[in-house]
Amino acid sequence: MSSACVNLGAGALAFAKVTSGMMTLGPSVVTVLAQQTAVASFLLGATLGGLWYFVFPAWVPTNLLASTFVLLMLLSSPLAAAFAGVVVGLSSAAWVCLQRLLAVLEAKLRGPTRESLAVREHDVSCLLDLLDYAAAASRMLRSR
């Protein structure tokens, strides 16, 4: 589970794509490597090479694809396994904290009896802040 989260995060940050595993992250990495190598080694310079390879994308050799895929598998699996406890521990702690926060907010809004609903200004502003943060995160992820 944690390696899938690492793959998703790496793909989202580097390529603005959903990369659920190495089968989808590998080709993206190889394409960028091949494109950058082709642009840097273009005969008429990197600027004209960038223009040329923008129009005609670089060809990705199969051996580069296979070797990069194997290298990513060898690097990411132990790395993700080593930090699995940290990732899972932090995410479950955040989940428990959120559940407690929502339980306290619900208890405050309900009041002393189950039928009363006492909305306090501070509680509403905190709730609107949470919604604003969620909307900002959603916009940031969609803009990539």
C-alpha positions as CSV (number, residue, x, y, z in Angstrom):
1,M,0.0,0.0,0.0
2,S,2.8,2.4,0.9
3,S,4.6,1.7,-2.4
4,A,1.5,2.5,-4.3
5,C,1.2,5.8,-2.4
6,V,4.9,6.5,-3.3
7,N,4.2,5.7,-7.0
8,L,1.1,7.9,-7.0
9,G,3.0,10.8,-5.4
10,A,6.0,10.5,-7.6
11,G,3.9,10.4,-10.7
12,A,1.7,13.3,-9.6
13,L,4.7,15.5,-8.7
14,A,7.0,14.7,-11.6
15,F,4.6,14.1,-14.5
16,A,1.2,15.3,-13.4
17,K,-0.2,11.8,-14.2
18,V,-1.8,9.1,-12.2
19,T,0.9,6.4,-11.9
20,S,-0.5,3.5,-9.9
21,G,2.6,1.3,-10.3
22,M,5.9,0.9,-12.0
23,M,4.3,-0.2,-15.2
24,T,2.9,3.3,-15.6
25,L,5.7,5.3,-13.9
26,G,8.5,3.6,-15.9
27,P,7.5,4.7,-19.4
28,S,7.1,8.3,-18.2
29,V,10.5,8.3,-16.7
30,V,12.1,6.7,-19.8
31,T,10.3,9.1,-22.1
32,V,11.7,12.1,-20.2
33,L,15.2,10.6,-20.1
34,A,15.2,9.9,-23.8
35,Q,13.8,13.3,-24.7
36,Q,16.4,15.2,-22.6
37,T,19.2,13.1,-23.9
38,A,18.1,13.7,-27.5
39,V,17.8,17.4,-27.0
40,A,21.2,17.7,-25.3
41,S,22.9,15.7,-28.0
42,F,21.3,17.5,-31.0
43,L,23.8,18.5,-33.6
44,L,22.7,22.1,-34.0
45,G,22.5,22.8,-30.2
46,A,20.1,22.4,-27.4
47,T,17.7,25.2,-28.4
48,L,17.1,23.9,-31.9
49,G,17.1,20.4,-30.5
50,G,14.3,21.4,-28.1
51,L,12.3,22.7,-31.0
52,W,13.0,19.7,-33.2
53,Y,12.1,17.2,-30.5
54,F,9.0,19.1,-29.5
55,V,7.7,18.5,-33.0
56,F,9.1,15.1,-33.4
57,P,9.3,13.3,-30.1
58,A,12.4,11.2,-29.4
59,W,12.3,7.5,-29.9
60,V,12.6,5.4,-26.7
61,P,14.8,2.3,-27.1
62,T,13.3,-1.0,-25.7
63,N,16.5,-1.7,-23.7
64,L,16.3,1.7,-22.0
65,L,12.7,1.0,-21.1
66,A,13.5,-2.4,-19.6
67,S,16.6,-1.3,-17.7
68,T,14.9,1.8,-16.3
69,F,11.8,-0.3,-15.3
70,V,14.1,-2.8,-13.4
71,L,16.1,0.0,-11.8
72,L,12.9,1.7,-10.6
73,M,11.6,-1.6,-9.2
74,L,14.9,-2.3,-7.4
75,L,15.0,1.2,-5.9
76,S,11.4,1.9,-5.0
77,S,10.4,-1.4,-3.5
78,P,12.9,-1.4,-0.6
79,L,12.7,2.3,-0.2
80,A,8.9,2.2,0.1
81,A,9.0,-0.8,2.4
82,A,11.5,0.9,4.7
83,F,9.3,3.9,5.1
84,A,6.0,2.0,5.1
85,G,5.7,2.3,8.9
86,V,6.3,6.0,8.8
87,V,3.8,6.6,6.0
88,V,1.1,4.4,7.5
89,G,1.7,5.6,11.1
90,L,1.4,9.3,10.1
91,S,-1.6,8.8,7.9
92,S,-3.5,6.8,10.6
93,A,-2.5,9.3,13.3
94,A,-3.9,12.1,11.0
95,W,-7.1,10.0,10.4
96,V,-7.6,9.5,14.2
97,C,-7.0,13.2,14.8
98,L,-9.5,14.2,12.1
99,Q,-12.1,11.7,13.6
100,R,-11.7,13.2,17.1
101,L,-11.9,16.8,15.7
102,L,-15.1,16.0,13.9
103,A,-16.6,14.2,17.0
104,V,-15.8,17.3,19.1
105,L,-17.3,19.6,16.5
106,E,-20.4,17.4,16.3
107,A,-20.8,17.4,20.1
108,K,-20.4,21.2,20.2
109,L,-22.9,21.7,17.5
110,R,-25.5,19.3,19.0
111,G,-25.3,21.0,22.4
112,P,-26.4,19.4,25.7
113,T,-29.4,17.7,24.2
114,R,-29.6,15.8,21.0
115,E,-32.3,18.1,19.6
116,S,-30.5,21.4,20.1
117,L,-28.3,22.8,17.5
118,A,-26.1,25.6,18.7
119,V,-23.9,27.0,15.9
120,R,-21.0,29.0,17.2
121,E,-19.2,31.5,15.1
122,H,-15.7,30.0,15.7
123,D,-16.9,26.5,14.8
124,V,-18.4,27.6,11.6
125,S,-15.2,29.5,10.6
126,C,-13.1,26.5,11.4
127,L,-15.4,24.3,9.2
128,L,-15.3,26.8,6.4
129,D,-11.5,26.9,6.7
130,L,-11.4,23.1,6.3
131,L,-13.6,23.3,3.2
132,D,-11.4,26.1,1.8
133,Y,-8.2,24.0,2.3
134,A,-9.9,21.1,0.6
135,A,-10.9,23.2,-2.3
136,A,-7.4,24.7,-2.6
137,A,-5.8,21.2,-2.6
138,S,-8.3,20.1,-5.3
139,R,-7.5,23.1,-7.5
140,M,-3.8,22.6,-7.0
141,L,-4.0,18.9,-8.1
142,R,-6.2,19.7,-11.1
143,S,-3.9,22.5,-12.3
144,R,-1.1,20.0,-12.9
